[in-house]
Amino acid sequence: MSFAGVGVSPGRACAPAFVLDPGGTGVWAEDHLEGPPERHRALDGALEVCRGEIDELIAMTTSRLGADAAAIFKAHRLIVDDPEWLEAVRGRIDAGALFPVAVSEAAEQMAGLLRSLSDEYLRERADDVLDVAHRVLVNLGFAQNRLMPDPGHPSVVLVARDLAPSDAMELPADVVAGIATEMGTRTSHAAILARQLGIPAVCGVARLLEAVTPGGLVAIDGETGECDVDPNPATVNHYRIDVRAVEIRMDPVATLDGIEIKVMANAANYTEVGRAASLGADGVGLFRTEFLFHTGCGLEDEEGQVRAYLAALEASGGRPVTFRTMDVGGDKPLSGLPMDPETNPFLGVRGIRLSLRRSEIFRTQLRALGRVALEFDSVRVMFPMISGLEEVRQVRQVLEDVPGADRFELGAMIEVPSAALLADEILDEVDFVSVGTNDLAQYVLAADRTNPMLGELYHELHPGLLRILATVVAAGRRHDKPVGLCGEIAGDVRAVPLLVGMGFRSLSVAPPLVPHVKARIVALSARRAGELATVAARARTVVEVEALLSVGEEGLAQ
Amino acid sequence: MNVASSSIEVRNRLGLHARPSEQFVKAAQGYESDISLRVGDRIGNGKSIIGLLGLGVVHGTILEITASGPDACEAVDGLAALLARLAAEEVD
């Protein structure tokens, strides 16, 4: 049976349906809370937990999908503390309402206000208010999270009436081949996230749930919006051949004039590594180990880490995996690792600074990595927030009595300006460096990239930053050691010619971008890109650099 | 008590969506003054994301910002400048 929906995220999928239960609101006769004072306290407690959860969601979304995608959850963070909503909740509590009734009625009131608007995007924001209210209720046991397929479950098409943005971020991306929902539009946050996660999706399929049986085949085309329930065998093949706009290149690629450029992927768990491998990534350029700690209830023990690292290496299929040791700090807090408050966490105890101070946690992580290095040849380990040789040497000292560590390919992240300027000296003592442009840019420009007032100052192609990057690339050339780049800018396809021209030979990007970056490289002449970089090195302003990015594909081909 | 007020045309192509509205509310919360917003006959609290979104600000909407409190002038100037910048950023 064929349905017409709206294609909101390109790609095709055909798999058994996994029907997400509607997760309706319950009816509450009592809440076991005694009177308004206790309900106010319960609200305060639940809000506090929600703040922490959303902060983690922001951190996870930022590093997986970038700051733009995380804006959704930053809005959620504001809703948690929204004065209008809280006033409505507290007013109902004072009037004697049960806790869950007060929360859901107040949220419904706010959502109703938004639904009355004529702008489609603003109407969709009603779901954000309800999503946050649901989170508050879940935290006090008044509602339950919807049951998602487990990681490792065979591939499914997720079918639901609607998908909340936080549901979308919790999707096991390796399991969910596609998404089909009755509600939602192109501007639903879930649709936005599906596009960024690279999962084909169709929204607005009327009466879909009536037609679907759990486990029955569902096929979707995220471009045309077609949705087929129990498709006949002839159409199944049509949906299974995913004609993406970009060819997936499984082998390493080279420029037109034969310069090989490795395109690696950023990942935080083995499913993302597997996905990257299937999209032709030449390895993992940045494996963010701190997310292993975020998903557990506390700090992962050595055995748990060994399992996670082995799984990542297996998923990578022999291609190298670059493990970055735990990068947390005051700005990226970790539940289970309380830290002293700092006035300036970005300049505080984070990254390697924290690891060297909490050496029991650091040693556990290195021992786990050492054990997997005894089984795999392709283990690269790099350290975040290195500022100079002192830290490199301290790390080396810790590594001395870690079995297996002599098999690591050892690297330093270049994200502190002093390390960039000392790249020569650092490369004397490590095997490779990888430039983290997100942090390097904010330190070089003295501009917090999350501060909206400074938006125009923070720019990953600022001429000042380009000159520092050139220093690092030159050091790599002198030592004949690899200099990689991982950061948002590597995934900006427009910037690829400039980065290749500057001399970067390895770029690490979000998995769905791998085929796009590879496609750009094979259409590029490294010689022409080098000329572009020479011009860029003389740029005086951001505008001058930006102008160079618009040089078309033809202009850089020969 | 100081009161300051200013009307600004919102020039963002899509009105105030997730990122700009989040930035606006965060900035508004940074001022001590109460911030009230008016579009036609709808009035919203400028420190509330729901209040702001509920005004239905789209491209071309005239938004009246009124601040009352010790830093009312700074608040109105700062928020007006922020709106202008949010629109300008979109152009790139």
Interface residues (C-beta under 8 A of the other chain):
Chain A: D68 A71 I72 K74 A75 L78 I79 D82 P83 E84 W85 M110 L113 L114 L117 S118 D119 Y121 L122 R125 V129 H189 P452 M453 G455 E456 E546
Chain B: L14 G15 H17 A18 R19 S21 E22 Q23 V25 K26 A27 G44 N45 K47 S48 I49 I50 G51 L53 G54 G56 V58 L82 R85 E89 D92
